[in-house]
Amino acid sequence: MPIIIKNGSLLLGKSLRFVNNGFIEIGKNGIITNVGRRNYNAGHDNKDKTYELIDAEGFMILPGFINAHTHIGDSIGKDIAVESGLDKRVHPVLGVKRNILHKSKPDHLKTFMRNSALSMMKRGIIAFADFREDGIVGIRLLKEALSGLPIKCIILGRVEYYLKPKDESTGGVLLGGKKKTRKRTNTRLPSYVLKMLSTILKASDGIGLSGANENTDESLLQYRELLGGERSSENKKKKLLLAIHAAESEDTVQFSKLLTGRTEVSRIMQYLRPDILVHMTNPTDEDISIVRNSNVGIVLCPRANGILGSGIPRVSRMIKTRCIIGLGTDNVMLNSPDMFKEMDYLWKVSRATETRFITATEILKMSTVYPAQILNLNSGTIDIGKSADLLFIDKHHIDLYPMHDPHASIVQRAGQETIRAVMINGEFVSGDGI
């Protein structure tokens, strides 16, 4: 049944313009058919019961959050090795994370992934993008974990195969069983890895690579060519995405320069040409300019970078350069998947470390408008033709009232306890779903 929501305060369109009293019409298919800045009465008295009328007096309605980068498979390893740095915790070959994932039972991993998805919905997250390790097996496990849940998921898979750039002495390392090291005859991905990647692309929304330092120039180019071929294949209805971690720490940047004479970002942009760069905590000014000129999306994970001691992203510089920026909560072993905390942390630390203050509205767009653009989701804004993925906040909650600046209040004062309802595709999430 179509829905009409009236008398609510709204954040409308790509600008997240505040409307004190507005309405939203939602069609049977869960798509917004009309929005406006007034009370909704216009001859509708609901006598024929052809639509459901909801009075949203006292509520702030905004687009549901989009968590643009996660590793929810790590949910089983919360706060393990908490005092360790980046490589010790999450390096794809040497890190504690690898041992946790490969020693855990699939049913246990599935349970904790589902718990994280439920946690996200409770916190107003209607969609998330996940870097899914363990090939096709990992993808199937995530899909099983999300079965029956309304939350939307962009799955970016990978084959656990790694090469060192400029190192001609040993071959790749394939994880998922025994560690394999073989004499290298070239610096390219072997044919069986490419076949595994093709299978992954048929079951996912694209590829999520660990980083440039785990790849040669040739292998980065192979990923690009493979995805280009899949994108141009007949009857391909969805756009496959190519994403990679980049410039996450000063150590990774220096390692790249030492081994290749170039930054990770410059190598990535020349050979891989991805759609998304994740982290970008330590890029050079030139790196940022290259990314902007290529119209590549950037996903920042400031809390994860903070707990790992990797630094604080120069978000005001990226905004000044007009980069497209989304926010993600990253590994669940590092953080709770909470976009309220992510926004609050980034807003405050950026104001403490940068000369140009970013606004609360800009931060909110990084959790709604821009990640929808980066991930090709028909969501992220309250607008005609968009999915009705909405978050209902209690304006009179003790932590929010009086709400003098709605954008600032949501970014730094709102939280799970201020949420009164979550809607995905025009349906309220309840019961086992939240």
Helices and strands as residue ranges (DSSP letters): E 3-12, E 17-26, E 32-36, E 52-55, E 59-63, E 65-71, G 72-77, H 86-90, H 96-103, H 106-122, E 125-132, H 135-145, E 152-157, E 161-162, E 173-174, H 191-203, E 206-209, G 212-214, H 217-231, E 241-246, H 250-260, H 264-267, I 268-272, E 276-279, H 285-293, E 297-300, H 302-307, H 315-320, E 324-327, E 330-331, H 339-353, H 360-365, H 369-375, E 390-394, H 406-412, G 416-418, E 419-424, E 427-428, G 431-433
